[in-house]
Amino acid sequence: MTDRADYVVVGLGALGSAAAMELARRGHTVVGLERFALGHSRGASHDTSRILRHSYHTPAYVRLTQQAYDDWARLERDAGTDLVTTVGGVDLFPPDAAIPPLAYTDSMSEVGIGFDLLDRADVEARWPQLRLPDGAVAIHQADAAIVPAARGTRTMQEQARHSGADLRERHPVTAVRDLGAGGLEVETPYGVVACRGLVVCADAWSNEVLGHLGVRLPLEVTLEQVTYFRPERPEDFAPGRLPLWIWMDDPSFYGFPCYGEPTVKAAQDCGGPIVDPVDRTVLPDPAMRGLLADHLRRMLPGSGVPVRSVRCQYTLTPDRDFVLAPLPENPSVVVGLGAGHGFKFAPTFGRLLADLAVDGGTCTDLSSYRLDRPGLTDPDYQAHWLV
Ligand SMILES: Cc1cc2nc3c(=O)[nH]c(=O)nc-3n(C[C@H](O)[C@H](O)[C@H](O)COP(=O)(O)OP(=O)(O)OC[C@H]3O[C@@H](n4cnc5c(N)ncnc54)[C@H](O)[C@@H]3O)c2cc1C
């Protein structure tokens, strides 16, 4: 059976759901294809929470965060629900930190984002739950916020359907054919969808889908783990009492105040093993949990005992920059990939991917996220994931 649509979106995690929402909002016919059930936990957009922040290492990213805050506010208005919980955030830099603070302070200063530079005494006076080594410094940014992962993604799916998108779960894409001027055909076990444009947001499975068009990206999929700890006094870790925090060293860790439950969530950034998304485990990794618990015992001693862990995938480009671009050889196919830090930009990804699919371009400078950049094309490029 062959269906027709203006656009097909492959993958309905946060990014694909946002793209389907935006294309349908603009009046285009959209078919969204998802291999698993909507809301599944095999990818990168499930679980409770994600960090939304301005503090980034380049002015381009800081500017993109300004769009992200606006796009989340627009989604809240359209959906008539609160999605952004502002709690403030601190980037914590021990002496000789592997991730230098200057890139962050310079980038935010250049864009005009306010922040406070704090020393150890300032931090521990303000947040007595935190313990830092001598000589540590911190950047506090008051707008840092928590956005809901699964609920945020579901909200974008509901908005997409509300605007007429046809979202099909358990429809794995098994083939993609480029018919040149005739457009594209996207095949699933249930039939074919003919379309004029294709948006690929398949994250860990991007190469499986793009492989049908002879494209392969230098991606690594890592199996990350977040762990929830139950403090004896959860009130001390409530929003307003504890900010979001990121430990800017190697290893790098990050964590949340309590969010919807009396636990604190924390994790290591890029601490997971490289896996194949097709047959990866869902079981907790005791060694990863132990390393994290050791760090919390030093930095957040009241955080308590681990009560559960959740696995989740990062899909990493060598330069840890996103992909937000058309295929150089076929502009009717555009690719979105969040490189392990894309959730905060999901509504913005949706808007920019729709611009690229419909207009072939956008007013935002996306040159850092092109597919023909050295980070993706230079075989000698030295991968660096800690930013
Ligand atoms: C532990 C963890 C913590 C994170 N924390 C943050 C954070 O604090 N802030 C932040 O901004 N980002 C964070 N991220 C990153 C962020 O969650 C991801 O960048 C984002 O969720 C990626 O969304 P996606 O839609 O591209 O991927 P996914 O949600 O993985 O969606 C891809 C979809 O494609 C589908 N698919 C694959 N192949 C096919 C096929 N052949 N046919 C049909 N469908 C297919 C998959 O089933 C999947 O649903 C974190 C990620 C992890 C893992």
The ligand as an SDF file (V2000), in Angstrom:
LIG
                    3D

 53 58  0  0  0  0  0  0  0  0999 V2000
   21.2740    9.9250   30.3480 C   0  0  0  0  0  0  0  0  0  0  0  0
   21.0360   11.0720   29.4250 C   0  0  0  0  0  0  0  0  0  0  0  0
   20.9490   12.3460   29.9480 C   0  0  0  0  0  0  0  0  0  0  0  0
   20.7550   13.4290   29.1070 C   0  0  0  0  0  0  0  0  0  0  0  0
   20.6570   14.6800   29.6530 N   0  0  0  0  0  0  0  0  0  0  0  0
   20.4100   15.7240   28.8390 C   0  0  0  0  0  0  0  0  0  0  0  0
   20.1970   17.0180   29.4010 C   0  0  0  0  0  0  0  0  0  0  0  0
   20.2180   17.2030   30.6200 O   0  0  0  0  0  0  0  0  0  0  0  0
   19.9430   18.0430   28.5420 N   0  0  0  0  0  0  0  0  0  0  0  0
   19.8860   17.8610   27.1840 C   0  0  0  0  0  0  0  0  0  0  0  0
   19.6960   18.8340   26.4630 O   0  0  0  0  0  0  0  0  0  0  0  0
   20.0750   16.6430   26.6170 N   0  0  0  0  0  0  0  0  0  0  0  0
   20.3330   15.5820   27.4230 C   0  0  0  0  0  0  0  0  0  0  0  0
   20.4850   14.3390   26.8850 N   0  0  0  0  0  0  0  0  0  0  0  0
   20.4600   14.1640   25.4150 C   0  0  0  0  0  0  0  0  0  0  0  0
   19.0690   14.0930   24.8830 C   0  0  0  0  0  0  0  0  0  0  0  0
   18.2370   13.3290   25.7180 O   0  0  0  0  0  0  0  0  0  0  0  0
   19.0920   13.5700   23.4630 C   0  0  0  0  0  0  0  0  0  0  0  0
   19.9840   14.3600   22.6740 O   0  0  0  0  0  0  0  0  0  0  0  0
   17.7070   13.5920   22.8170 C   0  0  0  0  0  0  0  0  0  0  0  0
   16.7560   12.9860   23.6320 O   0  0  0  0  0  0  0  0  0  0  0  0
   17.7890   12.8860   21.4750 C   0  0  0  0  0  0  0  0  0  0  0  0
   16.4880   12.7990   20.9650 O   0  0  0  0  0  0  0  0  0  0  0  0
   16.2400   12.0150   19.6100 P   0  0  0  0  0  0  0  0  0  0  0  0
   14.8030   12.1910   19.3050 O   0  0  0  0  0  0  0  0  0  0  0  0
   17.2260   12.4360   18.5950 O   0  0  0  0  0  0  0  0  0  0  0  0
   16.6370   10.5220   19.9790 O   0  0  0  0  0  0  0  0  0  0  0  0
   15.7120    9.2940   20.4420 P   0  0  0  0  0  0  0  0  0  0  0  0
   14.8190    9.6830   21.5540 O   0  0  0  0  0  0  0  0  0  0  0  0
   16.6120    8.1430   20.6510 O   0  0  0  0  0  0  0  0  0  0  0  0
   14.7910    9.0600   19.1620 O   0  0  0  0  0  0  0  0  0  0  0  0
   15.2090    8.3880   18.0120 C   0  0  0  0  0  0  0  0  0  0  0  0
   14.0250    7.5500   17.6000 C   0  0  0  0  0  0  0  0  0  0  0  0
   14.2460    6.9610   16.3210 O   0  0  0  0  0  0  0  0  0  0  0  0
   13.5720    5.7120   16.3240 C   0  0  0  0  0  0  0  0  0  0  0  0
   14.0780    4.9160   15.2130 N   0  0  0  0  0  0  0  0  0  0  0  0
   15.3370    4.4490   15.0750 C   0  0  0  0  0  0  0  0  0  0  0  0
   15.4470    3.7130   13.9320 N   0  0  0  0  0  0  0  0  0  0  0  0
   14.2110    3.7500   13.3500 C   0  0  0  0  0  0  0  0  0  0  0  0
   13.6650    3.1590   12.1600 C   0  0  0  0  0  0  0  0  0  0  0  0
   14.4020    2.4150   11.3380 N   0  0  0  0  0  0  0  0  0  0  0  0
   12.3540    3.3730   11.8740 N   0  0  0  0  0  0  0  0  0  0  0  0
   11.5760    4.1330   12.7020 C   0  0  0  0  0  0  0  0  0  0  0  0
   12.0360    4.7010   13.8520 N   0  0  0  0  0  0  0  0  0  0  0  0
   13.3300    4.5100   14.1610 C   0  0  0  0  0  0  0  0  0  0  0  0
   13.9370    5.1390   17.7030 C   0  0  0  0  0  0  0  0  0  0  0  0
   13.1170    4.0820   18.0810 O   0  0  0  0  0  0  0  0  0  0  0  0
   13.7850    6.3880   18.5820 C   0  0  0  0  0  0  0  0  0  0  0  0
   12.5020    6.5090   19.1320 O   0  0  0  0  0  0  0  0  0  0  0  0
   20.6610   13.2330   27.6990 C   0  0  0  0  0  0  0  0  0  0  0  0
   20.7020   11.9390   27.1710 C   0  0  0  0  0  0  0  0  0  0  0  0
   20.8850   10.8650   28.0180 C   0  0  0  0  0  0  0  0  0  0  0  0
   20.9520    9.5020   27.4260 C   0  0  0  0  0  0  0  0  0  0  0  0
  1  2  1  0
  2  3  1  0
  2 52  2  0
  3  4  2  0
  4  5  1  0
  4 50  1  0
  5  6  2  0
  6  7  1  0
  6 13  1  0
  7  8  2  0
  7  9  1  0
  9 10  1  0
 10 11  2  0
 10 12  1  0
 12 13  2  0
 13 14  1  0
 14 15  1  0
 14 50  1  0
 15 16  1  0
 16 17  1  0
 16 18  1  0
 18 19  1  0
 18 20  1  0
 20 21  1  0
 20 22  1  0
 22 23  1  0
 23 24  1  0
 24 25  2  0
 24 26  1  0
 24 27  1  0
 27 28  1  0
 28 29  2  0
 28 30  1  0
 28 31  1  0
 31 32  1  0
 32 33  1  0
 33 34  1  0
 33 48  1  0
 34 35  1  0
 35 36  1  0
 35 46  1  0
 36 37  1  0
 36 45  1  0
 37 38  2  0
 38 39  1  0
 39 40  1  0
 39 45  2  0
 40 41  1  0
 40 42  2  0
 42 43  1  0
 43 44  2  0
 44 45  1  0
 46 47  1  0
 46 48  1  0
 48 49  1  0
 50 51  2  0
 51 52  1  0
 52 53  1  0
M  END
$$$$
